[in-house]
């Protein structure tokens, strides 16, 4: 069993170089960083010299899902990723320890789970929760979320893991066989809602996501989708309409 980590950089060289995420998880796993915009030649190669870190510096300006599909295809072609391996989609602004990743994948094997996530927090004291675990949304849900009234699904800490409707694409771990069966993320979504969609499709085949409630990660998130009429807001609006009309 091998673990492959997909990280998409939109000019995140500074964040990637400051967090310990890459160096921690690349010790025992394969990390693929894909540039989605052209940066100074060889910038990431200069920052990360581990043989377990691979940089894809091509195919710019893709959406979130298409970028991660591109990385998965890269893993197929270059590493012959197997069905029992794990494909991890992780944002560049996520901070976790290598032992967390190892523990999750071991438990996924033990309990025959195919899609998982963990609670994410905005602070190092793990007190301010990211709204990364939720029930499937409705139109009203999206409106309330934009207004700041969205609520997490509560995490039940006395259980090893809990079944949830969906978890945010900032941190998702797939059994490779499931990612292949789902044909990855749906590229109809350029950005936003593709995580809801893939969790919904996984749930339809009884492979829905679980959350390991005892594990934790930090998310240094930016909320660009709330700036009305920004390109992120418009992408979000388009994805919402796509999701609601494809149910």
Order of alpha helices (4+ residues) and beta strands (2+ residues): beta-alpha-alpha-beta-alpha-beta-alpha-beta-beta-alpha-beta-beta-alpha-beta-beta-beta-alpha-alpha-beta-alpha
